[in-house]
Amino acid sequence: MVTVRLIGVSDKNKDKPPRSFALPTKLVSYVQATPLFLILGFFLALPILMIAVVSFWDYDFAQMYPDFVTFNYLETLGSWVTWQTYLNTLKYAAMVWAITLFCGFWVAYFLAFHIRTTTMQMVLFLVCTVPFLTSNIIRMISWIPVLGRNGLVNSALVGTGIIPEPIEWLLYSDFAVVLAMVHLYTLFMVTPIFNTLMRIDKSLIEAARDAGATGWQTLTNVIIPLAKPGMAIGSIFVVTLVMADFSTVQVMSGGQSASVALMMKNQMSLLQYPAAAANAVILLILVLLVVAGILRIVDIRKEL
Protein backbone atom coordinates (compact mmCIF):
# COMPACT_ATOMS: atom_id res chain seq x y z
CA MET A 1 0.00 0.00 0.00
CA VAL A 2 1.16 3.54 -0.79
CA THR A 3 0.01 6.40 1.42
CA VAL A 4 -0.83 9.72 -0.20
CA ARG A 5 -0.99 12.75 2.08
CA LEU A 6 -3.27 15.70 1.30
CA ILE A 7 -2.22 18.99 2.92
CA GLY A 8 -4.89 21.69 3.13
CA VAL A 9 -4.14 25.39 2.67
CA SER A 10 -7.15 26.81 4.54
CA ASP A 11 -6.58 28.60 7.86
CA LYS A 12 -9.37 26.58 9.44
CA ASN A 13 -7.56 23.35 8.79
CA LYS A 14 -4.01 24.47 9.55
CA ASP A 15 -4.17 23.00 13.08
CA LYS A 16 -5.62 19.69 11.91
CA PRO A 17 -3.35 16.82 10.90
CA PRO A 18 -3.06 16.32 7.13
CA ARG A 19 -5.48 13.85 5.65
CA SER A 20 -4.10 10.75 3.99
CA PHE A 21 -5.43 7.81 2.06
CA ALA A 22 -3.83 4.62 0.85
CA LEU A 23 -3.54 3.49 -2.79
CA PRO A 24 -3.05 -0.15 -3.69
CA THR A 25 0.47 -0.88 -4.97
CA LYS A 26 -0.87 -2.24 -8.27
CA LEU A 27 -2.85 0.93 -8.87
CA VAL A 28 0.25 3.06 -8.26
CA SER A 29 2.14 1.02 -10.87
CA TYR A 30 -0.62 1.63 -13.42
CA VAL A 31 -0.62 5.36 -12.64
CA GLN A 32 3.15 5.53 -13.14
CA ALA A 33 2.91 3.67 -16.45
CA THR A 34 0.06 5.83 -17.79
CA PRO A 35 2.21 8.62 -19.35
CA LEU A 36 4.36 6.10 -21.27
CA PHE A 37 1.24 4.21 -22.31
CA LEU A 38 -0.34 7.39 -23.68
CA ILE A 39 2.82 8.39 -25.57
CA LEU A 40 3.30 4.96 -27.14
CA GLY A 41 -0.38 4.70 -27.91
CA PHE A 42 -0.52 8.08 -29.67
CA PHE A 43 2.79 7.96 -31.54
CA LEU A 44 3.10 4.21 -32.21
CA ALA A 45 -0.10 2.20 -31.86
CA LEU A 46 -2.45 4.80 -33.39
CA PRO A 47 -0.41 5.31 -36.61
CA ILE A 48 -0.11 1.54 -37.07
CA LEU A 49 -3.85 1.18 -36.56
CA MET A 50 -4.52 3.92 -39.12
CA ILE A 51 -2.24 2.19 -41.65
CA ALA A 52 -4.09 -1.08 -41.09
CA VAL A 53 -7.45 0.65 -41.61
CA VAL A 54 -6.32 2.40 -44.81
CA SER A 55 -5.03 -0.90 -46.19
CA PHE A 56 -8.67 -2.02 -46.57
CA TRP A 57 -9.79 1.11 -48.42
CA ASP A 58 -10.50 1.35 -52.12
CA TYR A 59 -8.77 3.82 -54.41
CA ASP A 60 -8.42 5.02 -57.97
CA PHE A 61 -5.98 7.30 -59.78
CA ALA A 62 -7.23 10.40 -57.96
CA GLN A 63 -8.32 9.57 -54.42
CA MET A 64 -9.09 6.99 -51.74
CA TYR A 65 -12.54 5.76 -50.73
CA PRO A 66 -13.28 4.55 -47.17
CA ASP A 67 -14.42 0.97 -47.61
CA PHE A 68 -13.61 -2.57 -46.53
CA VAL A 69 -12.08 -4.47 -49.43
CA THR A 70 -9.45 -7.19 -49.45
CA PHE A 71 -8.32 -6.43 -52.96
CA ASN A 72 -5.09 -4.77 -51.80
CA TYR A 73 -3.96 -7.87 -49.91
CA LEU A 74 -5.11 -10.27 -52.62
CA GLU A 75 -3.21 -8.29 -55.25
CA THR A 76 -0.09 -8.20 -53.07
CA LEU A 77 -0.07 -11.86 -52.04
CA GLY A 78 -1.22 -13.11 -55.43
CA SER A 79 1.52 -11.47 -57.48
CA TRP A 80 4.71 -13.39 -58.21
CA VAL A 81 6.53 -10.08 -58.72
CA THR A 82 5.63 -9.07 -55.18
CA TRP A 83 6.89 -12.39 -53.82
CA GLN A 84 10.16 -11.88 -55.67
CA THR A 85 10.45 -8.42 -54.16
CA TYR A 86 9.94 -9.80 -50.65
CA LEU A 87 12.50 -12.55 -51.29
CA ASN A 88 14.93 -9.94 -52.58
CA THR A 89 14.43 -7.89 -49.43
CA LEU A 90 15.05 -10.95 -47.26
CA LYS A 91 18.17 -11.70 -49.31
CA TYR A 92 19.55 -8.23 -48.64
CA ALA A 93 18.69 -8.55 -44.94
CA ALA A 94 20.41 -11.94 -44.62
CA MET A 95 23.56 -10.89 -46.48
CA VAL A 96 23.95 -7.58 -44.65
CA TRP A 97 23.21 -9.24 -41.31
CA ALA A 98 25.87 -11.93 -41.83
CA ILE A 99 28.56 -9.46 -42.91
CA THR A 100 27.81 -6.87 -40.23
CA LEU A 101 27.70 -9.57 -37.55
CA PHE A 102 31.11 -10.89 -38.59
CA CYS A 103 32.74 -7.47 -38.94
CA GLY A 104 30.94 -5.95 -35.97
CA PHE A 105 31.91 -8.75 -33.60
CA TRP A 106 35.62 -8.54 -34.41
CA VAL A 107 35.67 -4.76 -34.16
CA ALA A 108 33.92 -4.94 -30.78
CA TYR A 109 36.22 -7.79 -29.67
CA PHE A 110 39.30 -5.75 -30.57
CA LEU A 111 38.03 -2.70 -28.70
CA ALA A 112 37.01 -4.70 -25.62
CA PHE A 113 39.96 -7.08 -25.18
CA HIS A 114 42.95 -5.68 -27.08
CA ILE A 115 42.71 -2.02 -26.07
CA ARG A 116 43.81 -1.81 -22.46
CA THR A 117 42.82 1.68 -21.39
CA THR A 118 39.24 2.84 -21.17
CA THR A 119 40.19 6.23 -22.59
CA MET A 120 41.63 4.72 -25.76
CA GLN A 121 38.59 2.43 -26.08
CA MET A 122 36.29 5.43 -26.01
CA VAL A 123 38.49 7.37 -28.45
CA LEU A 124 38.51 4.53 -30.98
CA PHE A 125 34.78 3.97 -30.53
CA LEU A 126 34.14 7.66 -31.21
CA VAL A 127 36.30 7.40 -34.32
CA CYS A 128 33.92 4.67 -35.53
CA THR A 129 31.00 7.04 -35.02
CA VAL A 130 32.54 9.96 -36.98
CA PRO A 131 30.95 8.91 -40.32
CA PHE A 132 27.55 9.05 -38.64
CA LEU A 133 27.93 12.80 -38.23
CA THR A 134 27.02 13.07 -41.91
CA SER A 135 23.82 12.10 -43.70
CA ASN A 136 23.18 8.52 -44.77
CA ILE A 137 22.57 9.77 -48.31
CA ILE A 138 25.97 11.48 -48.46
CA ARG A 139 27.79 8.41 -47.14
CA MET A 140 25.94 6.20 -49.60
CA ILE A 141 26.56 8.41 -52.62
CA SER A 142 30.24 8.63 -51.72
CA TRP A 143 30.61 5.07 -53.00
CA ILE A 144 29.67 6.07 -56.55
CA PRO A 145 33.01 7.72 -57.45
CA VAL A 146 34.79 4.79 -55.82
CA LEU A 147 32.94 1.94 -57.54
CA GLY A 148 31.99 3.58 -60.86
CA ARG A 149 33.31 2.52 -64.25
CA ASN A 150 35.86 5.33 -64.11
CA GLY A 151 36.05 5.28 -60.32
CA LEU A 152 39.02 4.84 -58.02
CA VAL A 153 38.86 1.03 -57.87
CA ASN A 154 38.54 0.43 -61.62
CA SER A 155 41.12 3.09 -62.43
CA ALA A 156 43.62 1.53 -60.05
CA LEU A 157 43.02 -2.03 -61.31
CA VAL A 158 43.22 -1.05 -64.97
CA GLY A 159 46.21 1.24 -64.37
CA THR A 160 48.21 -1.52 -62.69
CA GLY A 161 47.32 -4.00 -65.43
CA ILE A 162 45.45 -6.39 -63.10
CA ILE A 163 42.35 -6.26 -65.32
CA PRO A 164 42.15 -5.27 -69.02
CA GLU A 165 38.90 -3.29 -68.70
CA PRO A 166 36.71 -1.83 -65.93
CA ILE A 167 34.53 -4.15 -63.88
CA GLU A 168 30.88 -3.39 -64.58
CA TRP A 169 29.24 -5.03 -61.56
CA LEU A 170 30.96 -2.95 -58.90
CA LEU A 171 28.28 -0.27 -59.19
CA TYR A 172 24.54 -0.46 -59.87
CA SER A 173 24.32 -4.05 -58.71
CA ASP A 174 23.41 -6.13 -55.67
CA PHE A 175 27.07 -5.99 -54.67
CA ALA A 176 26.92 -2.19 -54.44
CA VAL A 177 23.66 -2.31 -52.48
CA VAL A 178 25.02 -4.77 -49.92
CA LEU A 179 28.33 -2.90 -49.61
CA ALA A 180 26.59 0.42 -48.98
CA MET A 181 24.24 -1.14 -46.41
CA VAL A 182 27.14 -2.78 -44.58
CA HIS A 183 28.86 0.59 -44.46
CA LEU A 184 25.72 2.28 -43.16
CA TYR A 185 24.65 -0.24 -40.53
CA THR A 186 27.77 -1.94 -39.15
CA LEU A 187 27.96 0.43 -36.20
CA PHE A 188 24.46 -0.67 -35.13
CA MET A 189 25.99 -4.12 -34.68
CA VAL A 190 29.25 -2.95 -33.08
CA THR A 191 27.66 -0.89 -30.31
CA PRO A 192 25.51 -3.54 -28.55
CA ILE A 193 28.19 -6.23 -28.94
CA PHE A 194 30.85 -3.91 -27.52
CA ASN A 195 28.56 -3.06 -24.60
CA THR A 196 28.03 -6.77 -23.89
CA LEU A 197 31.70 -7.67 -24.15
CA MET A 198 32.64 -4.89 -21.72
CA ARG A 199 30.34 -6.48 -19.13
CA ILE A 200 32.08 -9.86 -19.27
CA ASP A 201 33.97 -10.60 -16.08
CA LYS A 202 37.63 -10.87 -17.06
CA SER A 203 38.14 -13.50 -14.36
CA LEU A 204 36.09 -15.93 -16.46
CA ILE A 205 38.58 -15.60 -19.30
CA GLU A 206 41.50 -16.03 -16.93
CA ALA A 207 39.83 -19.13 -15.46
CA ALA A 208 39.44 -20.61 -18.95
CA ARG A 209 43.12 -20.00 -19.66
CA ASP A 210 44.14 -21.50 -16.32
CA ALA A 211 42.08 -24.57 -17.19
CA GLY A 212 44.17 -25.04 -20.34
CA ALA A 213 41.74 -23.66 -22.91
CA THR A 214 43.22 -22.31 -26.10
CA GLY A 215 42.35 -18.87 -27.40
CA TRP A 216 39.85 -20.36 -29.86
CA GLN A 217 38.22 -22.49 -27.14
CA THR A 218 37.93 -19.46 -24.88
CA LEU A 219 36.34 -17.51 -27.71
CA THR A 220 33.81 -20.17 -28.68
CA ASN A 221 32.94 -21.48 -25.20
CA VAL A 222 33.11 -18.34 -23.06
CA ILE A 223 33.11 -15.08 -25.00
CA ILE A 224 30.63 -15.81 -27.82
CA PRO A 225 27.97 -17.40 -25.54
CA LEU A 226 28.16 -14.39 -23.20
CA ALA A 227 28.03 -11.99 -26.17
CA LYS A 228 24.85 -13.49 -27.65
CA PRO A 229 22.47 -10.89 -26.13
CA GLY A 230 24.43 -8.05 -27.74
CA MET A 231 24.59 -9.93 -31.02
CA ALA A 232 20.82 -10.42 -30.90
CA ILE A 233 20.15 -6.73 -30.23
CA GLY A 234 22.47 -5.73 -33.07
CA SER A 235 20.77 -8.24 -35.36
CA ILE A 236 17.37 -6.72 -34.61
CA PHE A 237 18.68 -3.24 -35.40
CA VAL A 238 20.34 -4.27 -38.67
CA VAL A 239 17.54 -6.47 -39.98
CA THR A 240 14.80 -3.93 -39.32
CA LEU A 241 16.85 -1.08 -40.84
CA VAL A 242 17.72 -3.05 -43.97
CA MET A 243 14.15 -4.18 -44.58
CA ALA A 244 12.90 -0.59 -44.27
CA ASP A 245 15.62 0.93 -46.50
CA PHE A 246 14.58 2.10 -49.95
CA SER A 247 17.02 4.89 -50.82
CA THR A 248 20.09 2.65 -50.79
CA VAL A 249 18.43 0.07 -53.04
CA GLN A 250 17.21 2.74 -55.43
CA VAL A 251 20.52 4.60 -55.77
CA MET A 252 23.11 1.83 -55.53
CA SER A 253 21.25 -0.59 -57.81
CA GLY A 254 20.57 2.08 -60.42
CA GLY A 255 16.91 1.08 -60.46
CA GLN A 256 17.80 -2.49 -61.48
CA SER A 257 16.74 -4.05 -58.20
CA ALA A 258 13.84 -3.63 -55.81
CA SER A 259 12.84 -4.00 -52.19
CA VAL A 260 9.52 -3.88 -50.37
CA ALA A 261 10.22 -0.38 -49.01
CA LEU A 262 11.08 0.87 -52.51
CA MET A 263 7.91 -0.72 -53.86
CA MET A 264 5.85 1.08 -51.22
CA LYS A 265 7.61 4.36 -52.04
CA ASN A 266 6.72 3.95 -55.72
CA GLN A 267 3.11 3.13 -54.83
CA MET A 268 2.81 6.25 -52.71
CA SER A 269 4.26 8.38 -55.52
CA LEU A 270 1.41 7.03 -57.68
CA LEU A 271 -1.14 7.88 -54.95
CA GLN A 272 -1.80 4.18 -54.32
CA TYR A 273 -1.84 4.64 -50.57
CA PRO A 274 -4.11 1.68 -49.67
CA ALA A 275 -1.86 -0.71 -51.64
CA ALA A 276 1.21 0.76 -49.95
CA ALA A 277 -0.52 0.41 -46.56
CA ALA A 278 -1.25 -3.27 -47.27
CA ASN A 279 2.43 -3.85 -48.07
CA ALA A 280 3.39 -1.95 -44.92
CA VAL A 281 1.21 -4.24 -42.78
CA ILE A 282 2.66 -7.36 -44.40
CA LEU A 283 6.21 -6.05 -44.01
CA LEU A 284 5.54 -5.20 -40.36
CA ILE A 285 4.29 -8.74 -39.71
CA LEU A 286 7.35 -10.17 -41.47
CA VAL A 287 9.73 -8.03 -39.42
CA LEU A 288 7.95 -8.97 -36.19
CA LEU A 289 8.27 -12.65 -37.09
CA VAL A 290 12.01 -12.23 -37.67
CA VAL A 291 12.42 -10.37 -34.37
CA ALA A 292 10.34 -13.01 -32.55
CA GLY A 293 12.59 -15.72 -34.02
CA ILE A 294 15.68 -13.91 -32.74
CA LEU A 295 14.16 -13.48 -29.29
CA ARG A 296 13.24 -17.17 -29.18
CA ILE A 297 16.89 -18.07 -29.74
CA VAL A 298 18.52 -15.50 -27.44
CA ASP A 299 17.20 -14.02 -24.20
CA ILE A 300 18.10 -10.32 -24.25
CA ARG A 301 16.35 -9.36 -21.02
CA LYS A 302 19.64 -9.24 -19.13
CA GLU A 303 20.82 -6.49 -21.49
CA LEU A 304 17.73 -4.30 -21.07
Residue pairs with C-beta under 8 A, 6 or more apart in sequence:
1 22
1 23
1 24
1 25
2 22
2 23
2 24
2 25
2 28
3 20
3 21
3 22
3 23
4 20
4 21
4 22
4 23
5 18
5 19
5 20
6 18
6 19
6 20
6 21
7 18
8 14
8 16
8 18
8 19
23 31
48 284
51 277
51 280
51 281
52 277
52 281
54 64
54 273
54 274
54 277
55 72
55 73
55 274
55 277
55 278
55 280
55 281
56 67
56 68
56 69
56 70
56 72
56 274
57 64
57 65
57 66
57 67
57 69
57 273
57 274
57 277
58 64
58 65
58 67
58 69
58 71
58 274
59 65
59 271
59 272
59 273
59 274
59 275
61 271
62 271
63 271
64 273
64 274
72 274
72 275
72 277
72 278
73 278
73 282
75 275
75 278
76 82
76 275
76 278
76 279
76 282
77 282
82 263
82 279
85 258
85 259
85 260
85 263
86 260
86 282
86 286
88 257
88 258
88 259
89 242
89 243
89 259
89 260
89 261
90 243
91 174
92 174
92 177
92 178
92 181
92 242
92 243
92 249
92 259
93 238
93 239
93 242
93 243
93 290
95 178
96 178
96 181
96 182
96 185
96 238
96 242
97 235
97 238
97 239
97 242
99 178
99 182
100 182
100 185
100 186
100 188
100 189
100 234
100 238
101 189
101 231
101 234
101 235
101 238
103 182
103 186
103 189
104 186
104 187
104 189
104 190
104 193
104 234
105 189
105 193
105 227
105 231
107 128
107 186
107 190
107 194
108 190
108 193
108 194
108 197
108 227
108 230
109 193
109 197
109 223
111 121
111 124
111 125
111 194
111 197
112 121
112 194
112 197
112 198
112 200
113 197
115 121
115 124
125 194
128 187
128 190
129 187
131 139
131 183
132 187
136 184
136 247
136 248
137 247
137 251
139 183
139 184
140 180
140 183
140 184
140 247
140 248
140 251
140 252
141 251
143 171
143 176
143 179
143 180
143 183
143 252
144 151
144 171
145 151
145 152
146 152
146 153
147 153
147 154
147 170
147 171
147 176
147 179
148 154
148 170
148 171
149 166
149 168
149 171
150 166
151 170
151 171
153 167
153 170
154 163
154 166
154 167
154 170
157 163
157 166
157 167
158 164
158 165
158 166
169 175
170 176
171 252
171 254
172 252
172 253
172 254
172 256
173 253
173 256
173 257
174 253
174 257
176 252
176 253
177 248
177 249
177 252
177 253
177 257
179 252
180 248
180 251
180 252
181 242
181 245
181 248
184 241
184 245
184 248
185 237
185 238
185 241
185 242
188 234
188 237
188 238
188 241
189 231
189 234
189 235
189 237
189 238
190 234
191 234
192 229
192 230
192 231
192 233
192 234
192 237
192 303
193 227
193 230
193 231
193 234
194 230
195 230
195 303
196 226
196 227
196 229
196 230
196 231
196 303
197 223
197 226
197 227
197 230
200 222
200 223
200 226
200 227
204 222
204 226
205 218
205 222
205 223
208 217
208 218
208 221
208 222
209 218
213 221
213 222
228 298
229 298
229 299
229 300
229 302
229 303
230 303
231 298
232 294
232 295
232 297
232 298
232 300
233 300
233 303
235 294
236 291
236 294
239 287
239 290
239 291
239 294
240 287
240 291
243 259
243 260
243 261
243 283
243 286
243 287
243 290
244 261
244 283
244 287
245 259
245 261
246 259
246 261
246 262
246 264
246 265
249 257
249 258
249 259
249 261
249 262
250 262
250 265
260 279
260 282
260 283
261 283
263 279
264 276
264 279
264 280
264 283
267 273
267 275
267 276
267 279
268 276
